[in-house]
Amino acid sequence: MDLSYFYTFKEVARWGSYTRTGEELGYAQSSVTTQIKKLEEHYRVKLFERVGQRMRLTQSGEELLHYVQQVLELMEEAEGKLSQKSRMRGTVRIGTVESLAAYFITGTVKLFKEKNPDMRIQLESGLCPNLLEGILESHYDLAVVLEEQINHPHLNSIPLRREKMVMVASPNHNLAHQENLDVELLQDETLILTEKDCSYRKALENLMKEIGIQARSIISFTSLEAIKQCVVDELGIAMLPEMTVKQELENGRLIRLDFDSDDFGMMIQLVYHKKKWLSPALQEFVNLMTDK
């Protein structure tokens, strides 16, 4: 069995598309189709079924994927231990949230790329629950998340730093420049929030629930830039990681409200599976992150 078929199979399972898999691996679509057919003939099962525009794993396909992931990880581990040249080749798959992708890890990614110019970096953004699930399912090698301290039986979590959450508003907001504002005032305001599964949105909602209040209205966006612009346009107030609004606070487009929850924060953490073997390249990335 040609092991390259396993790589192809794994990518089709990931993207749900023969065409996208061919683009990612540099194959013609017909080559991808042929490799999957050869796998199906070898195991005498159907591995994929078409659902709409996507290819979805059959039950047999899901079973094979479980073993394929283990085989490929063992191959990568063997290659890494037998050859130091492995640090110069391959792919590092990193998942993170939008705020950290834009304001925290780009410098590390740039430095890593400079040290390892032949390494391919796949950087994807998502919500923290999805990123942790991606680590458990081997979709990512590493994840950098903004969460409460993670304690999971199958995950290693390295705390990097605590990021303060700040409540921001337009300089013209009626609460601007008032001191020692009570959190209960939030129930009379329009809150501009990120998606429902965002860690710091959930933490804010839990805080409000604990004191028995609910916002008058909520506007939700997936984009940090959209949230900040809405606050600038006086559509409401928002709680965001301090690093994401540093520039706007400095140039006066936004102001920080003096709520009594100013010690509210989240931990930036580097996460990977406890069974994940860290290749020299992955270990170097971890070292660069922890040295920040």
Phi and psi restraints in degrees (value plus and minus 20) as a CYANA .aco file:
   2 ASP   PHI     -94.1   -54.1
   2 ASP   PSI      98.5   138.5
   3 LEU   PHI     -82.3   -42.3
   3 LEU   PSI     -41.8    -1.8
   4 SER   PHI     -82.7   -42.7
   4 SER   PSI     -45.5    -5.5
   5 TYR   PHI     -84.6   -44.6
   5 TYR   PSI     -54.1   -14.1
   6 PHE   PHI     -86.2   -46.2
   6 PHE   PSI     -61.5   -21.5
   7 TYR   PHI     -81.7   -41.7
   7 TYR   PSI     -62.7   -22.7
   8 THR   PHI     -83.3   -43.3
   8 THR   PSI     -65.6   -25.6
   9 PHE   PHI     -78.0   -38.0
   9 PHE   PSI     -64.3   -24.3
  10 LYS   PHI     -83.8   -43.8
  10 LYS   PSI     -59.3   -19.3
  11 GLU   PHI     -90.6   -50.6
  11 GLU   PSI     -56.8   -16.8
  12 VAL   PHI     -83.9   -43.9
  12 VAL   PSI     -60.9   -20.9
  13 ALA   PHI     -82.7   -42.7
  13 ALA   PSI     -54.1   -14.1
  14 ARG   PHI     -93.1   -53.1
  14 ARG   PSI     -68.0   -28.0
  15 TRP   PHI    -113.1   -73.1
  15 TRP   PSI     -39.8     0.2
  16 GLY   PHI      47.0    87.0
  16 GLY   PSI       7.6    47.6
  17 SER   PHI    -176.2  -136.2
  17 SER   PSI     109.5   149.5
  18 TYR   PHI     -88.1   -48.1
  18 TYR   PSI     -58.7   -18.7
  19 THR   PHI     -83.9   -43.9
  19 THR   PSI     -68.6   -28.6
  20 ARG   PHI     -83.9   -43.9
  20 ARG   PSI     -58.3   -18.3
  21 THR   PHI     -82.2   -42.2
  21 THR   PSI     -63.1   -23.1
  22 GLY   PHI     -80.4   -40.4
  22 GLY   PSI     -60.9   -20.9
  23 GLU   PHI     -84.1   -44.1
  23 GLU   PSI     -61.6   -21.6
  24 GLU   PHI     -88.6   -48.6
  24 GLU   PSI     -57.1   -17.1
  25 LEU   PHI    -117.7   -77.7
  25 LEU   PSI     -26.6    13.4
  26 GLY   PHI      58.0    98.0
  26 GLY   PSI       6.8    46.8
  27 TYR   PHI    -127.1   -87.1
  27 TYR   PSI     138.4   178.4
  28 ALA   PHI     -93.5   -53.5
  28 ALA   PSI     131.1   171.1
  29 GLN   PHI     -77.6   -37.6
  29 GLN   PSI     -57.6   -17.6
  30 SER   PHI     -82.3   -42.3
  30 SER   PSI     -53.7   -13.7
  31 SER   PHI     -88.0   -48.0
  31 SER   PSI     -60.9   -20.9
  32 VAL   PHI     -81.5   -41.5
  32 VAL   PSI     -67.9   -27.9
  33 THR   PHI     -77.7   -37.7
  33 THR   PSI     -63.5   -23.5
  34 THR   PHI     -82.9   -42.9
  34 THR   PSI     -63.2   -23.2
  35 GLN   PHI     -83.3   -43.3
  35 GLN   PSI     -61.1   -21.1
  36 ILE   PHI     -86.6   -46.6
  36 ILE   PSI     -60.2   -20.2
  37 LYS   PHI     -82.1   -42.1
  37 LYS   PSI     -58.1   -18.1
  38 LYS   PHI     -86.9   -46.9
  38 LYS   PSI     -57.1   -17.1
  39 LEU   PHI     -84.0   -44.0
  39 LEU   PSI     -64.0   -24.0
  40 GLU   PHI     -83.3   -43.3
  40 GLU   PSI     -58.5   -18.5
  41 GLU   PHI     -88.3   -48.3
  41 GLU   PSI     -57.4   -17.4
  42 HIS   PHI     -86.0   -46.0
  42 HIS   PSI     -65.5   -25.5
  43 TYR   PHI    -111.3   -71.3
  43 TYR   PSI     -27.9    12.1
  44 ARG   PHI      38.8    78.8
  44 ARG   PSI      21.6    61.6
  45 VAL   PHI    -161.4  -121.4
  45 VAL   PSI     143.1   183.1
  46 LYS   PHI    -113.6   -73.6
  46 LYS   PSI     106.2   146.2
  47 LEU   PHI    -115.5   -75.5
  47 LEU   PSI     -49.7    -9.7
  48 PHE   PHI    -152.2  -112.2
  48 PHE   PSI     132.0   172.0
  49 GLU   PHI    -153.6  -113.6
  49 GLU   PSI     126.4   166.4
  50 ARG   PHI    -104.9   -64.9
  50 ARG   PSI     108.6   148.6
  51 VAL   PHI    -146.1  -106.1
  51 VAL   PSI      83.7   123.7
  52 GLY   PHI      45.5    85.5
  52 GLY   PSI    -144.3  -104.3
  53 GLN   PHI    -114.7   -74.7
  53 GLN   PSI     -18.1    21.9
  54 ARG   PHI    -135.8   -95.8
  54 ARG   PSI     134.2   174.2
  55 MET   PHI    -116.7   -76.7
  55 MET   PSI     104.2   144.2
  56 ARG   PHI    -135.4   -95.4
  56 ARG   PSI     122.2   162.2
  57 LEU   PHI     -83.9   -43.9
  57 LEU   PSI     117.7   157.7
  58 THR   PHI     -98.6   -58.6
  58 THR   PSI     156.5   196.5
  59 GLN   PHI     -80.5   -40.5
  59 GLN   PSI     -61.2   -21.2
  60 SER   PHI     -83.9   -43.9
  60 SER   PSI     -58.2   -18.2
  61 GLY   PHI     -83.2   -43.2
  61 GLY   PSI     -59.9   -19.9
  62 GLU   PHI     -84.5   -44.5
  62 GLU   PSI     -59.5   -19.5
  63 GLU   PHI     -84.4   -44.4
  63 GLU   PSI     -63.7   -23.7
  64 LEU   PHI     -84.8   -44.8
  64 LEU   PSI     -59.9   -19.9
  65 LEU   PHI     -78.2   -38.2
  65 LEU   PSI     -58.3   -18.3
  66 HIS   PHI     -76.4   -36.4
  66 HIS   PSI     -64.7   -24.7
  67 TYR   PHI     -97.7   -57.7
  67 TYR   PSI     -56.3   -16.3
  68 VAL   PHI     -79.9   -39.9
  68 VAL   PSI     -63.2   -23.2
  69 GLN   PHI     -80.5   -40.5
  69 GLN   PSI     -60.8   -20.8
  70 GLN   PHI     -87.4   -47.4
  70 GLN   PSI     -61.4   -21.4
  71 VAL   PHI     -82.3   -42.3
  71 VAL   PSI     -66.1   -26.1
  72 LEU   PHI     -87.9   -47.9
  72 LEU   PSI     -57.0   -17.0
  73 GLU   PHI     -85.9   -45.9
  73 GLU   PSI     -58.3   -18.3
  74 LEU   PHI     -85.6   -45.6
  74 LEU   PSI     -58.0   -18.0
  75 MET   PHI     -83.8   -43.8
  75 MET   PSI     -62.6   -22.6
  76 GLU   PHI     -85.2   -45.2
  76 GLU   PSI     -59.4   -19.4
  77 GLU   PHI     -84.4   -44.4
  77 GLU   PSI     -63.7   -23.7
  78 ALA   PHI     -82.8   -42.8
  78 ALA   PSI     -64.1   -24.1
  79 GLU   PHI     -82.2   -42.2
  79 GLU   PSI     -61.5   -21.5
  80 GLY   PHI     -86.2   -46.2
  80 GLY   PSI     -58.2   -18.2
  81 LYS   PHI     -96.8   -56.8
  81 LYS   PSI     -45.4    -5.4
  82 LEU   PHI    -111.5   -71.5
  82 LEU   PSI     -37.8     2.2
  83 SER   PHI    -166.0  -126.0
  83 SER   PSI     100.0   140.0
  84 GLN   PHI     -87.5   -47.5
  84 GLN   PSI     -36.2     3.8
  85 LYS   PHI     -85.5   -45.5
  85 LYS   PSI     -36.0     4.0
  86 SER   PHI     -82.4   -42.4
  86 SER   PSI     -45.4    -5.4
  87 ARG   PHI     -87.0   -47.0
  87 ARG   PSI     -36.0     4.0
  88 MET   PHI    -116.2   -76.2
  88 MET   PSI     -23.9    16.1
  89 ARG   PHI    -152.4  -112.4
  89 ARG   PSI     149.0   189.0
  90 GLY   PHI      79.0   119.0
  90 GLY   PSI    -188.5  -148.5
  91 THR   PHI    -149.7  -109.7
  91 THR   PSI     116.3   156.3
  92 VAL   PHI    -128.6   -88.6
  92 VAL   PSI     101.1   141.1
  93 ARG   PHI    -124.5   -84.5
  93 ARG   PSI      95.4   135.4
  94 ILE   PHI    -141.5  -101.5
  94 ILE   PSI     110.6   150.6
  95 GLY   PHI    -130.2   -90.2
  95 GLY   PSI     122.8   162.8
  96 THR   PHI    -178.0  -138.0
  96 THR   PSI     152.4   192.4
  97 VAL   PHI    -110.2   -70.2
  97 VAL   PSI     140.0   180.0
  98 GLU   PHI     -77.0   -37.0
  98 GLU   PSI     -63.7   -23.7
  99 SER   PHI     -82.5   -42.5
  99 SER   PSI     -59.9   -19.9
 100 LEU   PHI     -94.8   -54.8
 100 LEU   PSI     -54.5   -14.5
 101 ALA   PHI     -81.7   -41.7
 101 ALA   PSI     -59.3   -19.3
 102 ALA   PHI    -105.9   -65.9
 102 ALA   PSI     -50.5   -10.5
 103 TYR   PHI    -144.3  -104.3
 103 TYR   PSI     -21.4    18.6
 104 PHE   PHI    -149.9  -109.9
 104 PHE   PSI     -67.2   -27.2
 105 ILE   PHI    -120.8   -80.8
 105 ILE   PSI     -24.8    15.2
 106 THR   PHI     -81.7   -41.7
 106 THR   PSI     -57.2   -17.2
 107 GLY   PHI     -83.9   -43.9
 107 GLY   PSI     -60.1   -20.1
 108 THR   PHI     -87.3   -47.3
 108 THR   PSI     -62.7   -22.7
 109 VAL   PHI     -81.5   -41.5
 109 VAL   PSI     -61.6   -21.6
 110 LYS   PHI     -82.8   -42.8
 110 LYS   PSI     -65.2   -25.2
 111 LEU   PHI     -85.1   -45.1
 111 LEU   PSI     -61.0   -21.0
 112 PHE   PHI     -82.1   -42.1
 112 PHE   PSI     -61.9   -21.9
 113 LYS   PHI     -85.2   -45.2
 113 LYS   PSI     -58.5   -18.5
 114 GLU   PHI     -84.2   -44.2
 114 GLU   PSI     -58.4   -18.4
 115 LYS   PHI     -95.7   -55.7
 115 LYS   PSI     -47.7    -7.7
 116 ASN   PHI    -152.1  -112.1
 116 ASN   PSI      52.1    92.1
 117 PRO   PHI     -82.8   -42.8
 117 PRO   PSI     -41.1    -1.1
 118 ASP   PHI    -112.9   -72.9
 118 ASP   PSI     -23.0    17.0
 119 MET   PHI     -98.4   -58.4
 119 MET   PSI     122.2   162.2
 120 ARG   PHI    -119.8   -79.8
 120 ARG   PSI     110.6   150.6
 121 ILE   PHI    -132.9   -92.9
 121 ILE   PSI     103.2   143.2
 122 GLN   PHI    -126.1   -86.1
 122 GLN   PSI      89.7   129.7
 123 LEU   PHI    -132.3   -92.3
 123 LEU   PSI      98.0   138.0
 124 GLU   PHI    -144.5  -104.5
 124 GLU   PSI     123.3   163.3
 125 SER   PHI    -124.2   -84.2
 125 SER   PSI     132.9   172.9
 126 GLY   PHI    -192.4  -152.4
 126 GLY   PSI    -196.9  -156.9
 127 LEU   PHI    -104.9   -64.9
 127 LEU   PSI     130.7   170.7
 128 CYS   PHI     -74.1   -34.1
 128 CYS   PSI     -65.4   -25.4
 129 PRO   PHI     -79.0   -39.0
 129 PRO   PSI     -58.9   -18.9
 130 ASN   PHI     -88.8   -48.8
 130 ASN   PSI     -56.0   -16.0
 131 LEU   PHI     -87.0   -47.0
 131 LEU   PSI     -62.3   -22.3
 132 LEU   PHI     -85.6   -45.6
 132 LEU   PSI     -59.2   -19.2
 133 GLU   PHI     -83.9   -43.9
 133 GLU   PSI     -56.6   -16.6
 134 GLY   PHI     -84.4   -44.4
 134 GLY   PSI     -54.9   -14.9
 135 ILE   PHI     -87.2   -47.2
 135 ILE   PSI     -64.7   -24.7
 136 LEU   PHI     -83.7   -43.7
 136 LEU   PSI     -51.5   -11.5
 137 GLU   PHI    -115.7   -75.7
 137 GLU   PSI     -11.5    28.5
 138 SER   PHI      45.2    85.2
 138 SER   PSI       2.2    42.2
 139 HIS   PHI     -94.2   -54.2
 139 HIS   PSI     -52.2   -12.2
 140 TYR   PHI    -139.7   -99.7
 140 TYR   PSI     129.7   169.7
 141 ASP   PHI     -99.4   -59.4
 141 ASP   PSI     -62.7   -22.7
 142 LEU   PHI    -158.1  -118.1
 142 LEU   PSI     135.4   175.4
 143 ALA   PHI    -156.0  -116.0
 143 ALA   PSI     121.8   161.8
 144 VAL   PHI    -134.6   -94.6
 144 VAL   PSI      94.1   134.1
 145 VAL   PHI    -143.3  -103.3
 145 VAL   PSI     141.4   181.4
 146 LEU   PHI    -138.4   -98.4
 146 LEU   PSI      81.6   121.6
 147 GLU   PHI    -171.4  -131.4
 147 GLU   PSI     150.1   190.1
 148 GLU   PHI     -83.1   -43.1
 148 GLU   PSI     140.6   180.6
 149 GLN   PHI     -73.8   -33.8
 149 GLN   PSI     105.5   145.5
 150 ILE   PHI    -107.1   -67.1
 150 ILE   PSI     106.5   146.5
 151 ASN   PHI    -147.9  -107.9
 151 ASN   PSI      77.3   117.3
 152 HIS   PHI    -149.3  -109.3
 152 HIS   PSI     117.6   157.6
 153 PRO   PHI     -82.4   -42.4
 153 PRO   PSI     -41.2    -1.2
 154 HIS   PHI    -132.5   -92.5
 154 HIS   PSI     -13.7    26.3
 155 LEU   PHI    -144.5  -104.5
 155 LEU   PSI     119.3   159.3
 156 ASN   PHI    -114.1   -74.1
 156 ASN   PSI     114.4   154.4
 157 SER   PHI    -148.1  -108.1
 157 SER   PSI     103.1   143.1
 158 ILE   PHI    -127.6   -87.6
 158 ILE   PSI      90.9   130.9
 159 PRO   PHI     -86.1   -46.1
 159 PRO   PSI     112.3   152.3
 160 LEU   PHI    -123.8   -83.8
 160 LEU   PSI     -66.9   -26.9
 161 ARG   PHI    -191.7  -151.7
 161 ARG   PSI     141.3   181.3
 162 ARG   PHI    -114.8   -74.8
 162 ARG   PSI     107.8   147.8
 163 GLU   PHI    -123.7   -83.7
 163 GLU   PSI     105.2   145.2
 164 LYS   PHI     -96.2   -56.2
 164 LYS   PSI     120.0   160.0
 165 MET   PHI    -116.5   -76.5
 165 MET   PSI     114.6   154.6
 166 VAL   PHI    -144.3  -104.3
 166 VAL   PSI     123.4   163.4
 167 MET   PHI    -111.5   -71.5
 167 MET   PSI     103.8   143.8
 168 VAL   PHI    -141.2  -101.2
 168 VAL   PSI     134.7   174.7
 169 ALA   PHI    -170.7  -130.7
 169 ALA   PSI     149.7   189.7
 170 SER   PHI     -88.9   -48.9
 170 SER   PSI     128.1   168.1
 171 PRO   PHI     -78.5   -38.5
 171 PRO   PSI     -40.2    -0.2
 172 ASN   PHI    -112.8   -72.8
 172 ASN   PSI     -17.5    22.5
 173 HIS   PHI     -86.1   -46.1
 173 HIS   PSI     129.9   169.9
 174 ASN   PHI     -86.4   -46.4
 174 ASN   PSI     -38.6     1.4
 175 LEU   PHI    -114.1   -74.1
 175 LEU   PSI     -22.1    17.9
 176 ALA   PHI     -79.6   -39.6
 176 ALA   PSI     118.0   158.0
 177 HIS   PHI      49.3    89.3
 177 HIS   PSI     -14.9    25.1
 178 GLN   PHI    -103.1   -63.1
 178 GLN   PSI     125.4   165.4
 179 GLU   PHI    -121.4   -81.4
 179 GLU   PSI     130.0   170.0
 180 ASN   PHI      31.6    71.6
 180 ASN   PSI      32.4    72.4
 181 LEU   PHI     -90.7   -50.7
 181 LEU   PSI     118.3   158.3
 182 ASP   PHI    -100.7   -60.7
 182 ASP   PSI     119.9   159.9
 183 VAL   PHI     -78.9   -38.9
 183 VAL   PSI     -48.2    -8.2
 184 GLU   PHI     -80.7   -40.7
 184 GLU   PSI     -40.9    -0.9
 185 LEU   PHI     -85.5   -45.5
 185 LEU   PSI     -37.3     2.7
 186 LEU   PHI     -82.6   -42.6
 186 LEU   PSI     -47.0    -7.0
 187 GLN   PHI     -86.7   -46.7
 187 GLN   PSI     -38.2     1.8
 188 ASP   PHI    -117.9   -77.9
 188 ASP   PSI     -16.0    24.0
 189 GLU   PHI    -132.7   -92.7
 189 GLU   PSI     138.5   178.5
 190 THR   PHI    -107.2   -67.2
 190 THR   PSI     102.2   142.2
 191 LEU   PHI    -118.1   -78.1
 191 LEU   PSI     113.5   153.5
 192 ILE   PHI    -126.2   -86.2
 192 ILE   PSI      91.6   131.6
 193 LEU   PHI    -142.2  -102.2
 193 LEU   PSI     144.6   184.6
 194 THR   PHI    -101.9   -61.9
 194 THR   PSI    -191.2  -151.2
 195 GLU   PHI     -79.7   -39.7
 195 GLU   PSI     140.9   180.9
 196 LYS   PHI     -81.5   -41.5
 196 LYS   PSI     -53.2   -13.2
 197 ASP   PHI    -109.4   -69.4
 197 ASP   PSI     -14.8    25.2
 198 CYS   PHI     -86.1   -46.1
 198 CYS   PSI     115.4   155.4
 199 SER   PHI     -80.9   -40.9
 199 SER   PSI     -64.7   -24.7
 200 TYR   PHI     -99.2   -59.2
 200 TYR   PSI     -42.2    -2.2
 201 ARG   PHI     -86.6   -46.6
 201 ARG   PSI     -65.3   -25.3
 202 LYS   PHI     -81.9   -41.9
 202 LYS   PSI     -58.8   -18.8
 203 ALA   PHI     -84.9   -44.9
 203 ALA   PSI     -60.7   -20.7
 204 LEU   PHI     -85.7   -45.7
 204 LEU   PSI     -64.2   -24.2
 205 GLU   PHI     -83.4   -43.4
 205 GLU   PSI     -57.5   -17.5
 206 ASN   PHI     -86.3   -46.3
 206 ASN   PSI     -58.9   -18.9
 207 LEU   PHI     -81.9   -41.9
 207 LEU   PSI     -64.2   -24.2
 208 MET   PHI     -87.4   -47.4
 208 MET   PSI     -57.9   -17.9
 209 LYS   PHI     -84.3   -44.3
 209 LYS   PSI     -58.1   -18.1
 210 GLU   PHI     -81.6   -41.6
 210 GLU   PSI     -53.4   -13.4
 211 ILE   PHI    -119.6   -79.6
 211 ILE   PSI     -12.3    27.7
 212 GLY   PHI      55.4    95.4
 212 GLY   PSI      16.0    56.0
 213 ILE   PHI    -145.6  -105.6
 213 ILE   PSI     141.8   181.8
 214 GLN   PHI    -162.8  -122.8
 214 GLN   PSI     119.7   159.7
 215 ALA   PHI     -85.2   -45.2
 215 ALA   PSI     125.1   165.1
 216 ARG   PHI     -81.3   -41.3
 216 ARG   PSI     -62.2   -22.2
 217 SER   PHI    -173.5  -133.5
 217 SER   PSI     135.7   175.7
 218 ILE   PHI    -153.1  -113.1
 218 ILE   PSI     113.6   153.6
 219 ILE   PHI    -133.9   -93.9
 219 ILE   PSI     110.8   150.8
 220 SER   PHI    -139.7   -99.7
 220 SER   PSI     114.5   154.5
 221 PHE   PHI    -155.0  -115.0
 221 PHE   PSI     136.2   176.2
 222 THR   PHI    -111.1   -71.1
 222 THR   PSI     -35.6     4.4
 223 SER   PHI    -122.4   -82.4
 223 SER   PSI     108.9   148.9
 224 LEU   PHI     -83.0   -43.0
 224 LEU   PSI     -59.4   -19.4
 225 GLU   PHI     -84.3   -44.3
 225 GLU   PSI     -57.8   -17.8
 226 ALA   PHI     -85.4   -45.4
 226 ALA   PSI     -60.7   -20.7
 227 ILE   PHI     -82.2   -42.2
 227 ILE   PSI     -68.1   -28.1
 228 LYS   PHI     -82.9   -42.9
 228 LYS   PSI     -60.4   -20.4
 229 GLN   PHI     -85.7   -45.7
 229 GLN   PSI     -58.5   -18.5
 230 CYS   PHI     -83.6   -43.6
 230 CYS   PSI     -56.9   -16.9
 231 VAL   PHI     -87.7   -47.7
 231 VAL   PSI     -63.0   -23.0
 232 VAL   PHI     -78.8   -38.8
 232 VAL   PSI     -57.9   -17.9
 233 ASP   PHI    -101.8   -61.8
 233 ASP   PSI     -11.1    28.9
 234 GLU   PHI      46.1    86.1
 234 GLU   PSI      14.1    54.1
 235 LEU   PHI    -108.8   -68.8
 235 LEU   PSI     -30.7     9.3
 236 GLY   PHI     145.0   185.0
 236 GLY   PSI    -187.9  -147.9
 237 ILE   PHI    -141.3  -101.3
 237 ILE   PSI     142.4   182.4
 238 ALA   PHI    -164.0  -124.0
 238 ALA   PSI     130.5   170.5
 239 MET   PHI    -127.8   -87.8
 239 MET   PSI     101.5   141.5
 240 LEU   PHI    -157.6  -117.6
 240 LEU   PSI     140.4   180.4
 241 PRO   PHI     -79.1   -39.1
 241 PRO   PSI     118.0   158.0
 242 GLU   PHI     -76.4   -36.4
 242 GLU   PSI     -59.0   -19.0
 243 MET   PHI     -83.2   -43.2
 243 MET   PSI     -46.6    -6.6
 244 THR   PHI     -98.8   -58.8
 244 THR   PSI     -36.1     3.9
 245 VAL   PHI    -139.3   -99.3
 245 VAL   PSI     -10.1    29.9
 246 LYS   PHI     -76.7   -36.7
 246 LYS   PSI     -66.6   -26.6
 247 GLN   PHI     -85.4   -45.4
 247 GLN   PSI     -62.8   -22.8
 248 GLU   PHI     -86.2   -46.2
 248 GLU   PSI     -53.8   -13.8
 249 LEU   PHI     -89.6   -49.6
 249 LEU   PSI     -57.1   -17.1
 250 GLU   PHI     -90.1   -50.1
 250 GLU   PSI     -57.4   -17.4
 251 ASN   PHI    -111.4   -71.4
 251 ASN   PSI     -18.9    21.1
 252 GLY   PHI      65.0   105.0
 252 GLY   PSI     -15.0    25.0
 253 ARG   PHI     -90.4   -50.4
 253 ARG   PSI     -49.9    -9.9
 254 LEU   PHI    -148.5  -108.5
 254 LEU   PSI     138.0   178.0
 255 ILE   PHI    -146.5  -106.5
 255 ILE   PSI     136.4   176.4
 256 ARG   PHI    -113.0   -73.0
 256 ARG   PSI     106.9   146.9
 257 LEU   PHI    -102.6   -62.6
 257 LEU   PSI     122.3   162.3
 258 ASP   PHI    -110.9   -70.9
 258 ASP   PSI      49.4    89.4
 259 PHE   PHI    -104.6   -64.6
 259 PHE   PSI     137.7   177.7
 260 ASP   PHI    -100.4   -60.4
 260 ASP   PSI      -5.7    34.3
 261 SER   PHI    -130.9   -90.9
 261 SER   PSI       9.8    49.8
 262 ASP   PHI     -86.2   -46.2
 262 ASP   PSI     -35.9     4.1
 263 ASP   PHI    -108.3   -68.3
 263 ASP   PSI     -14.0    26.0
 264 PHE   PHI     -88.9   -48.9
 264 PHE   PSI     109.0   149.0
 265 GLY   PHI    -178.6  -138.6
 265 GLY   PSI     151.9   191.9
 266 MET   PHI    -150.9  -110.9
 266 MET   PSI     134.1   174.1
 267 MET   PHI    -114.4   -74.4
 267 MET   PSI     107.9   147.9
 268 ILE   PHI    -101.4   -61.4
 268 ILE   PSI     104.8   144.8
 269 GLN   PHI    -153.3  -113.3
 269 GLN   PSI     124.1   164.1
 270 LEU   PHI    -119.9   -79.9
 270 LEU   PSI     104.0   144.0
 271 VAL   PHI    -144.1  -104.1
 271 VAL   PSI     119.6   159.6
 272 TYR   PHI    -171.8  -131.8
 272 TYR   PSI     141.4   181.4
 273 HIS   PHI     -88.9   -48.9
 273 HIS   PSI     120.3   160.3
 274 LYS   PHI     -82.5   -42.5
 274 LYS   PSI     -46.6    -6.6
 275 LYS   PHI    -111.2   -71.2
 275 LYS   PSI     -20.1    19.9
 276 LYS   PHI     -95.2   -55.2
 276 LYS   PSI     104.4   144.4
 277 TRP   PHI    -100.6   -60.6
 277 TRP   PSI     106.0   146.0
 278 LEU   PHI    -107.4   -67.4
 278 LEU   PSI      88.4   128.4
 279 SER   PHI     -83.7   -43.7
 279 SER   PSI     145.6   185.6
 280 PRO   PHI     -73.5   -33.5
 280 PRO   PSI     -57.9   -17.9
 281 ALA   PHI     -86.7   -46.7
 281 ALA   PSI     -65.6   -25.6
 282 LEU   PHI     -84.5   -44.5
 282 LEU   PSI     -60.8   -20.8
 283 GLN   PHI     -83.2   -43.2
 283 GLN   PSI     -57.7   -17.7
 284 GLU   PHI     -84.2   -44.2
 284 GLU   PSI     -60.8   -20.8
 285 PHE   PHI     -83.7   -43.7
 285 PHE   PSI     -62.6   -22.6
 286 VAL   PHI     -80.1   -40.1
 286 VAL   PSI     -62.9   -22.9
 287 ASN   PHI     -82.7   -42.7
 287 ASN   PSI     -60.6   -20.6
 288 LEU   PHI     -84.5   -44.5
 288 LEU   PSI     -58.8   -18.8
 289 MET   PHI     -88.0   -48.0
 289 MET   PSI     -62.5   -22.5
 290 THR   PHI     -95.1   -55.1
 290 THR   PSI     -38.3     1.7
 291 ASP   PHI    -107.6   -67.6
 291 ASP   PSI     -21.0    19.0
